[in-house]
Amino acid sequence: MITSRQSLAARVELQRAFSPLACSYLHERSSVRLRFYERDTGQTQLIVAGIPVSQVATSQGLAKLILELRYELDGSTFDRR
């Protein structure tokens, strides 16, 4: 279970970590869905669904997730101008 405060903290940290990309954060019942996109164009760079809420509930879990997401974004074939 994740509290509203933990969910908000995770959302803020993800938005900060991936700026200048925007991050859409949807907390569902037992998982989180993230969408990273260009602020100006709305072009989606990465969508990840089914992230266990337990992974964003702790600072260690969130840090690990951020590293994994950076790896995914760096490996994507999208054109980033």
TORPA-4810 file (N, C-alpha, C, O; in nm, 3 decimals):
<nodes>
NODE_1_0.085_-0.118_0.000_0.000_0.000_0.000_0.089_0.124_0.000_0.195_0.127_0.063_M
NODE_2_0.045_0.226_-0.072_0.118_0.351_-0.081_0.026_0.465_-0.037_-0.092_0.467_-0.074_I
NODE_3_0.078_0.556_0.039_-0.003_0.668_0.086_-0.008_0.776_-0.022_0.072_0.776_-0.116_T
NODE_4_-0.101_0.867_-0.007_-0.112_0.979_-0.100_0.015_1.063_-0.098_0.059_1.112_-0.202_S
NODE_5_0.073_1.079_0.019_0.196_1.157_0.032_0.312_1.089_-0.043_0.390_1.156_-0.111_R
NODE_6_0.323_0.957_-0.029_0.428_0.883_-0.100_0.407_0.892_-0.251_0.503_0.906_-0.326_Q
NODE_7_0.283_0.882_-0.293_0.252_0.890_-0.435_0.290_1.027_-0.491_0.349_1.037_-0.599_S
NODE_8_0.256_1.132_-0.419_0.290_1.267_-0.461_0.441_1.286_-0.465_0.493_1.345_-0.559_L
NODE_9_0.510_1.238_-0.363_0.656_1.250_-0.358_0.721_1.177_-0.476_0.815_1.228_-0.536_A
NODE_10_0.670_1.060_-0.509_0.723_0.984_-0.623_0.700_1.059_-0.753_0.788_1.066_-0.838_A
NODE_11_0.583_1.114_-0.768_0.550_1.190_-0.890_0.643_1.310_-0.906_0.696_1.334_-1.015_R
NODE_12_0.663_1.384_-0.798_0.751_1.502_-0.802_0.894_1.461_-0.835_0.960_1.525_-0.917_V
NODE_13_0.942_1.356_-0.772_1.079_1.309_-0.796_1.098_1.262_-0.940_1.201_1.291_-1.000_E
NODE_14_1.000_1.191_-0.994_1.010_1.146_-1.134_1.008_1.264_-1.230_1.084_1.267_-1.326_L
NODE_15_0.924_1.361_-1.205_0.919_1.479_-1.291_1.051_1.555_-1.286_1.100_1.602_-1.389_Q
NODE_16_1.108_1.566_-1.167_1.236_1.634_-1.151_1.349_1.557_-1.220_1.434_1.616_-1.287_R
NODE_17_1.350_1.427_-1.204_1.458_1.343_-1.255_1.465_1.340_-1.408_1.572_1.320_-1.464_A
NODE_18_1.351_1.360_-1.475_1.349_1.345_-1.620_1.324_1.475_-1.694_1.301_1.474_-1.815_F
NODE_19_1.329_1.587_-1.624_1.316_1.716_-1.689_1.431_1.731_-1.789_1.543_1.696_-1.754_S
NODE_20_1.410_1.778_-1.908_1.299_1.858_-1.956_1.180_1.778_-2.008_1.079_1.837_-2.047_P
NODE_21_1.189_1.645_-2.009_1.070_1.567_-2.046_0.963_1.586_-1.939_0.993_1.605_-1.822_L
NODE_22_0.839_1.580_-1.982_0.728_1.581_-1.888_0.696_1.436_-1.852_0.724_1.344_-1.928_A
NODE_23_0.637_1.418_-1.734_0.604_1.284_-1.688_0.459_1.281_-1.641_0.420_1.356_-1.552_C
NODE_24_0.381_1.195_-1.702_0.244_1.170_-1.660_0.248_1.049_-1.568_0.304_0.945_-1.604_S
NODE_25_0.188_1.061_-1.449_0.196_0.958_-1.345_0.055_0.919_-1.308_-0.022_1.003_-1.261_Y
NODE_26_0.020_0.794_-1.329_-0.113_0.746_-1.295_-0.100_0.633_-1.194_-0.047_0.526_-1.225_L
NODE_27_-0.148_0.657_-1.073_-0.144_0.557_-0.966_-0.275_0.479_-0.971_-0.382_0.532_-0.941_H
NODE_28_-0.264_0.354_-1.011_-0.380_0.266_-1.015_-0.384_0.186_-0.886_-0.305_0.212_-0.795_E
NODE_29_-0.470_0.093_-0.875_-0.488_0.017_-0.750_-0.358_-0.043_-0.696_-0.320_-0.016_-0.582_R
NODE_30_-0.290_-0.123_-0.775_-0.169_-0.189_-0.726_-0.048_-0.162_-0.814_0.057_-0.226_-0.797_S
NODE_31_-0.061_-0.068_-0.906_0.050_-0.039_-0.995_0.050_0.108_-1.036_-0.043_0.183_-1.009_S
NODE_32_0.158_0.145_-1.102_0.177_0.281_-1.151_0.200_0.275_-1.300_0.265_0.183_-1.350_V
NODE_33_0.147_0.374_-1.370_0.169_0.386_-1.515_0.236_0.520_-1.538_0.190_0.623_-1.489_R
NODE_34_0.346_0.519_-1.615_0.421_0.641_-1.644_0.427_0.665_-1.794_0.439_0.572_-1.874_L
NODE_35_0.417_0.790_-1.830_0.434_0.830_-1.970_0.528_0.949_-1.972_0.502_1.050_-1.907_R
NODE_36_0.638_0.936_-2.045_0.733_1.044_-2.060_0.716_1.103_-2.200_0.712_1.030_-2.299_F
NODE_37_0.707_1.235_-2.206_0.679_1.299_-2.335_0.742_1.437_-2.342_0.774_1.498_-2.240_Y
NODE_38_0.757_1.484_-2.465_0.811_1.618_-2.490_0.706_1.721_-2.449_0.590_1.712_-2.490_E
NODE_39_0.747_1.817_-2.370_0.652_1.920_-2.324_0.594_2.003_-2.439_0.475_2.032_-2.441_R
NODE_40_0.679_2.039_-2.534_0.636_2.128_-2.642_0.548_2.059_-2.746_0.450_2.116_-2.793_D
NODE_41_0.584_1.937_-2.781_0.513_1.870_-2.890_0.414_1.763_-2.843_0.323_1.726_-2.917_T
NODE_42_0.432_1.715_-2.722_0.347_1.607_-2.673_0.390_1.470_-2.722_0.324_1.370_-2.693_G
NODE_43_0.500_1.464_-2.796_0.548_1.338_-2.851_0.592_1.245_-2.738_0.676_1.281_-2.655_Q
NODE_44_0.535_1.126_-2.736_0.567_1.028_-2.634_0.704_0.969_-2.658_0.738_0.929_-2.769_T
NODE_45_0.784_0.964_-2.551_0.917_0.903_-2.557_0.917_0.763_-2.498_0.989_0.675_-2.545_Q
NODE_46_0.835_0.742_-2.392_0.832_0.612_-2.327_0.705_0.600_-2.245_0.664_0.695_-2.178_L
NODE_47_0.642_0.483_-2.250_0.529_0.450_-2.164_0.563_0.321_-2.091_0.604_0.222_-2.152_I
NODE_48_0.546_0.323_-1.960_0.571_0.204_-1.879_0.450_0.183_-1.789_0.411_0.273_-1.715_V
NODE_49_0.392_0.065_-1.796_0.275_0.033_-1.713_0.305_-0.089_-1.628_0.395_-0.167_-1.658_A
NODE_50_0.228_-0.104_-1.521_0.241_-0.222_-1.437_0.356_-0.216_-1.337_0.400_-0.319_-1.287_G
NODE_51_0.404_-0.097_-1.309_0.510_-0.083_-1.209_0.447_-0.105_-1.072_0.351_-0.036_-1.038_I
NODE_52_0.496_-0.198_-0.994_0.437_-0.223_-0.862_0.448_-0.098_-0.774_0.552_-0.034_-0.770_P
NODE_53_0.340_-0.065_-0.705_0.343_0.054_-0.619_0.451_0.042_-0.512_0.503_0.144_-0.466_V
NODE_54_0.486_-0.079_-0.474_0.591_-0.097_-0.374_0.724_-0.040_-0.423_0.809_-0.002_-0.342_S
NODE_55_0.744_-0.035_-0.555_0.870_0.016_-0.609_0.880_0.167_-0.597_0.992_0.220_-0.592_Q
NODE_56_0.769_0.238_-0.591_0.775_0.383_-0.577_0.748_0.428_-0.434_0.747_0.548_-0.406_V
NODE_57_0.725_0.334_-0.344_0.691_0.366_-0.206_0.812_0.398_-0.120_0.798_0.460_-0.014_A
NODE_58_0.932_0.358_-0.164_1.053_0.385_-0.086_1.152_0.463_-0.172_1.148_0.455_-0.295_T
NODE_59_1.239_0.537_-0.107_1.338_0.614_-0.182_1.434_0.522_-0.257_1.478_0.555_-0.368_S
NODE_60_1.468_0.406_-0.199_1.557_0.312_-0.267_1.490_0.252_-0.390_1.552_0.239_-0.495_Q
NODE_61_1.363_0.215_-0.377_1.290_0.160_-0.490_1.274_0.261_-0.601_1.286_0.228_-0.719_G
NODE_62_1.246_0.385_-0.564_1.229_0.491_-0.663_1.361_0.520_-0.733_1.363_0.541_-0.855_L
NODE_63_1.471_0.523_-0.659_1.602_0.546_-0.720_1.635_0.437_-0.821_1.687_0.465_-0.929_A
NODE_64_1.606_0.313_-0.786_1.631_0.201_-0.878_1.544_0.215_-1.004_1.591_0.192_-1.115_K
NODE_65_1.418_0.252_-0.985_1.328_0.272_-1.099_1.379_0.382_-1.190_1.377_0.368_-1.312_L
NODE_66_1.425_0.492_-1.132_1.477_0.603_-1.212_1.595_0.557_-1.296_1.605_0.592_-1.414_I
NODE_67_1.686_0.480_-1.238_1.800_0.428_-1.314_1.753_0.339_-1.430_1.805_0.349_-1.541_L
NODE_68_1.656_0.253_-1.403_1.605_0.163_-1.507_1.536_0.243_-1.619_1.553_0.212_-1.737_E
NODE_69_1.461_0.345_-1.581_1.392_0.426_-1.681_1.490_0.508_-1.764_1.471_0.525_-1.884_L
NODE_70_1.595_0.559_-1.700_1.698_0.631_-1.776_1.762_0.540_-1.881_1.786_0.581_-1.994_R
NODE_71_1.788_0.417_-1.840_1.845_0.319_-1.933_1.750_0.297_-2.051_1.794_0.295_-2.167_Y
NODE_72_1.622_0.281_-2.023_1.522_0.261_-2.129_1.515_0.382_-2.221_1.511_0.366_-2.343_E
NODE_73_1.513_0.501_-2.164_1.506_0.623_-2.246_1.632_0.641_-2.329_1.623_0.681_-2.445_L
NODE_74_1.747_0.613_-2.272_1.873_0.626_-2.347_1.881_0.527_-2.462_1.944_0.554_-2.564_D
NODE_75_1.817_0.412_-2.445_1.821_0.309_-2.547_1.710_0.320_-2.650_1.706_0.243_-2.746_G
NODE_76_1.619_0.415_-2.630_1.507_0.426_-2.724_1.556_0.483_-2.856_1.662_0.546_-2.862_S
NODE_77_1.479_0.461_-2.960_1.517_0.506_-3.093_1.449_0.636_-3.131_1.456_0.678_-3.246_T
NODE_78_1.383_0.700_-3.035_1.315_0.825_-3.066_1.416_0.935_-3.092_1.523_0.938_-3.032_F
NODE_79_1.380_1.025_-3.182_1.463_1.141_-3.215_1.438_1.249_-3.109_1.326_1.297_-3.096_D
NODE_80_1.541_1.286_-3.035_1.527_1.389_-2.931_1.599_1.516_-2.975_1.721_1.525_-2.964_R
NODE_81_1.525_1.612_-3.023_1.584_1.740_-3.063_1.543_1.848_-2.970_1.582_1.963_-2.987_R
</nodes>
